[in-house]
Amino acid sequence: MIELKSAEEIGRMAVTGQFVGELLAELREVAAVGVNLMDLEHHARRRIKERGAESCYWDYTPSFGRGPFRNVLCLSVNDAVLHGLPHRYALRDGDLLSIDMAVGIDGWAADSALSVIVGNPTPDDLKLIEATEVALEAGIAAARPGNQLGDISAAIGEVARRYGYQVNDEFGGHGIGRTMHEAPHVPNNGRPGRGMKLKPGLTLAIEPWFCRSTNKIKFDEDGWTIRSADGSRTAHSEHTVAVTTDGPQVLTRRPGHDTRPGNRSGQPAATS
């Protein structure tokens, strides 16, 4: 069942989204060569506790995975792209790190992810991250009343093809609100003009993720960490978005990182 949210409920989700965006921005700055993944995890645990929020990941037990998830972050490095388990690993120069988190505050959830290169980047890695960010912007731009769910998926898939990447259909975006995962599923590829009609009050986590040279994935023995099947590098970007009468509203905007459709730079938009 899909629950459309009122303007007041979207406002409450935006409070959660602001915290998620701020914490992701902090974690991006903390991530550096020599920093252990568990340092990032414990930084997030401390900030979530201070805010009185609750992690949507802790004790999460989906159909995949081996036992409940007992962390507040998904930290995926290089060829890992989704659901990476935080572990004792010191980040190295050139690592591509994806950070994904979802929390609830006063009963309303928000979910967001970003990818960052630690130390010195390569052009190929910068291109890969850019592709996910541009695809996210395209998906957000399509999340407006009168469009259909397939328009979001098609916009993401078109960007992937333009950058030369394939799309995996097994994992994608999702509805979000009172819980982290709600209907509908939002594939990262699709046909425009198909699927449910987008109405004001629909809230979605839109999350393109791409592997550099494959659309196939494999799981680690932990049952959680998802990697590219061929060992190529991966990237992941995500925002929680509300469909409103005025167009898409990004609820997990990060400080200093403009996420309005059309801004590809990842830098704050110029003001007059």
C-alpha positions in Angstrom: 0.0 0.0 0.0 1.3 3.5 -0.9 0.7 6.2 1.6 0.6 9.8 0.3 2.0 12.2 2.9 0.5 15.6 3.9 2.5 18.8 3.7 2.9 18.6 7.5 4.2 15.0 7.3 6.6 15.9 4.5 7.8 18.7 6.8 8.5 16.2 9.5 10.4 14.0 7.1 12.4 17.1 6.1 13.6 17.5 9.7 15.0 14.0 9.5 16.4 14.6 6.1 18.2 17.7 7.2 20.0 15.7 9.9 20.9 12.9 7.4 22.2 15.5 5.0 24.3 17.2 7.6 25.7 14.0 9.0 26.7 12.7 5.5 28.4 16.0 4.9 30.4 15.5 8.1 31.3 11.9 7.2 32.5 13.0 3.8 35.0 15.4 5.6 36.0 12.8 8.1 36.8 10.2 5.5 40.6 10.5 4.7 43.6 8.4 4.0 44.4 6.3 7.1 40.9 6.7 8.7 39.3 3.4 9.7 35.9 2.5 8.5 34.9 1.8 12.1 35.9 5.4 13.0 33.2 6.5 10.5 30.7 4.1 12.0 31.3 5.2 15.6 31.2 8.9 14.6 27.7 8.3 13.1 26.6 6.3 16.1 27.6 9.1 18.4 25.8 11.8 16.3 22.6 9.7 15.9 22.5 9.2 19.7 23.1 12.9 20.4 20.3 13.8 18.1 17.9 11.3 19.7 17.4 9.7 16.3 17.2 6.0 15.5 19.1 4.1 12.9 16.9 2.4 10.3 19.7 -0.1 9.7 20.2 -1.4 13.2 18.6 -4.9 13.5 17.3 -4.6 9.9 16.7 -8.2 8.7 15.6 -8.4 5.0 15.4 -11.6 2.9 19.1 -11.4 2.1 21.9 -10.8 4.6 23.2 -13.2 7.3 21.5 -12.2 10.5 20.4 -8.7 11.6 22.4 -5.7 10.4 24.2 -4.3 13.4 25.6 -1.0 12.2 24.2 2.4 11.4 26.1 2.9 8.1 26.7 1.0 5.0 30.3 1.6 4.0 31.2 0.2 0.6 34.8 0.5 -0.8 35.9 0.3 -4.4 34.2 -2.7 -6.0 31.6 -2.9 -3.2 28.6 -0.7 -3.9 25.7 -1.6 -1.6 25.2 -2.7 2.0 28.9 -2.8 2.8 29.5 -3.9 6.4 31.7 -1.5 8.4 34.9 -3.4 9.4 38.5 -2.8 10.4 39.9 -1.3 7.2 42.1 1.8 7.0 41.2 3.9 3.9 44.0 4.1 1.3 44.9 6.8 -1.2 42.5 6.6 -4.1 39.8 4.5 -2.5 36.3 5.1 -3.7 34.0 5.0 -0.7 30.2 5.0 -0.8 28.4 6.0 2.5 24.7 5.1 2.9 22.6 5.9 5.9 18.9 6.1 6.9 17.5 7.3 10.3 14.2 8.0 11.8 13.3 11.0 14.0 9.9 11.1 15.7 8.6 8.3 13.5 9.7 9.6 10.1 12.6 8.3 8.0 15.0 9.7 5.5 17.6 7.8 3.5 20.6 9.2 1.5 24.0 8.1 0.1 27.0 9.6 -1.5 30.3 8.4 -3.0 33.7 10.1 -2.4 37.3 9.5 -3.4 39.7 9.4 -0.6 43.0 11.1 -1.4 44.0 11.4 -5.1 41.2 10.7 -7.6 41.5 9.2 -11.1 39.5 10.5 -14.0 37.6 7.2 -14.4 36.5 7.3 -10.8 35.4 11.0 -11.0 33.4 10.1 -14.1 31.7 7.2 -12.4 30.7 9.3 -9.4 29.5 12.1 -11.6 27.4 9.7 -13.6 25.5 8.6 -10.4 25.0 12.3 -9.4 23.8 13.4 -12.8 21.5 10.4 -12.9 20.1 11.3 -9.5 19.5 14.8 -10.6 17.7 13.5 -13.7 15.6 11.1 -11.6 14.7 13.9 -9.2 13.7 16.2 -12.1 11.3 13.6 -13.3 9.6 13.2 -9.9 6.8 15.6 -10.5 3.0 15.3 -10.6 1.6 14.1 -13.8 4.7 12.0 -14.6 4.8 8.3 -14.1 7.2 6.1 -12.1 8.8 4.9 -15.4 9.8 8.4 -16.2 12.1 8.5 -13.1 13.6 5.1 -14.1 14.0 6.0 -17.7 15.7 9.3 -16.8 18.3 7.4 -14.7 18.9 4.7 -17.3 19.4 7.3 -20.0 22.1 9.0 -18.1 23.8 5.6 -17.4 23.8 4.8 -21.1 25.1 8.3 -22.0 28.1 7.7 -19.7 28.6 4.2 -21.0 27.5 2.2 -18.0 25.1 -0.7 -17.7 22.2 -0.8 -15.2 21.5 -3.6 -12.7 17.7 -4.0 -12.0 18.0 -6.1 -8.8 18.3 -3.2 -6.4 17.0 0.3 -6.8 15.1 3.0 -5.1 12.0 2.7 -3.0 9.2 4.5 -1.2 10.0 5.9 2.2 8.1 7.5 5.1 7.1 5.9 8.3 9.6 3.2 7.6 12.8 3.0 5.5 11.4 0.7 2.8 7.9 1.3 1.5 6.2 0.7 -1.9 6.8 1.4 -4.7 10.1 -0.1 -6.0 11.9 2.4 -8.2 14.1 0.7 -10.8 17.1 2.5 -12.1 16.1 1.7 -15.7 12.7 1.7 -17.4 10.4 3.0 -20.0 8.9 6.5 -19.9 5.1 6.8 -19.6 4.8 3.5 -17.7 4.0 2.6 -14.1 2.0 4.4 -11.4 1.1 8.1 -11.8 3.1 10.3 -9.5 0.9 12.3 -7.2 1.7 15.0 -4.6 2.5 13.5 -1.3 4.5 10.5 -2.7 7.9 10.3 -1.0 10.7 8.3 -2.6 14.3 7.4 -2.0 15.9 7.6 -5.5 19.3 5.9 -5.7 21.2 5.3 -8.9 24.3 3.1 -8.6 26.5 1.9 -11.3 29.5 -0.5 -11.8 32.1 0.6 -14.3 32.1 -2.4 -16.6 29.2 -4.7 -15.7 25.6 -4.9 -14.5 26.2 -8.2 -12.7 26.7 -8.4 -8.9 27.9 -10.8 -6.3 27.5 -11.1 -2.6 30.3 -11.5 0.0 30.1 -14.4 2.4 28.7 -12.0 5.0 25.5 -12.1 2.9 25.3 -8.3 2.9 28.1 -6.6 1.0 27.3 -6.4 -2.8 30.1 -6.1 -5.2 30.5 -5.8 -9.0 30.8 -9.3 -10.4 34.0 -8.4 -12.3 35.7 -6.4 -9.6 35.3 -3.1 -11.3 34.7 0.0 -9.3 31.3 1.3 -8.3 29.5 4.4 -7.1 26.2 5.2 -5.5 24.2 8.4 -4.9 20.8 8.8 -3.2 18.3 11.3 -1.9 14.9 11.2 -0.3 12.5 13.2 -2.4 8.9 14.4 -2.0 6.6 14.9 -5.0 4.8 18.2 -4.4 2.5 20.4 -6.4 5.5 22.7 -6.9 7.7 19.9 -8.2 10.3 17.7 -6.5 11.5 18.6 -3.0 14.8 17.1 -1.9 14.5 16.3 1.8 18.1 15.2 2.4 19.9 18.2 0.9 23.5 18.4 2.1 25.1 21.7 3.3 27.3 23.2 0.5 26.0 20.7 -2.1 23.2 22.0 -4.2 21.0 19.1 -5.4 18.4 21.0 -7.5 17.8 19.4 -10.9 20.1 21.0 -13.5 23.2 21.6 -11.2 25.7 19.0 -12.3 28.8 20.5 -10.6 28.0 19.4 -7.1 28.9 22.9 -6.0 26.6 25.5 -4.4 24.5 27.2 -7.1 25.4 30.8 -7.9 23.2 33.4 -6.4 22.4 36.9 -7.8 
